[in-house]
Amino acid sequence: GRTPSLWFSLCLLFIEHWSQVYPIHVDPSRILFYHSKFITWRR
């Protein structure tokens, strides 16, 4: 089956790279919020 945690880790890597290119403040709670929406959307 699919592993959402893998997608989440890839998203975190992308966010870290993005924050290095564009210095923005990333809110962890917002990331978890979008992650939960992403999981419910995948089902």
C-alpha positions in Angstrom: 0.0 0.0 0.0 0.9 3.6 -0.1 2.9 5.2 2.7 1.8 8.8 3.4 4.7 9.2 5.8 7.0 8.9 2.7 5.1 11.7 1.0 5.2 13.8 4.1 9.0 13.4 4.4 9.4 14.3 0.8 7.3 17.4 1.4 9.4 18.3 4.4 12.6 18.0 2.3 11.0 20.2 -0.4 9.9 22.7 2.3 13.5 22.8 3.8 15.0 23.4 0.3 12.3 26.0 -0.5 13.0 27.8 2.8 16.7 27.9 2.0 16.0 29.4 -1.5 13.3 31.7 -0.2 13.8 32.5 3.5 10.3 32.1 4.7 9.0 31.1 8.1 7.3 27.7 7.9 4.7 27.0 10.6 4.9 23.3 11.6 1.2 23.3 12.7 0.3 24.6 9.2 2.4 21.8 7.7 0.6 19.2 9.8 -2.8 20.8 8.9 -2.1 20.5 5.1 -0.7 17.0 5.7 -3.9 15.9 7.4 -6.0 17.4 4.6 -3.7 15.6 2.1 -4.2 12.3 3.8 -8.0 12.7 3.9 -7.9 13.7 0.2 -5.9 10.7 -0.8 -8.5 8.3 0.6 
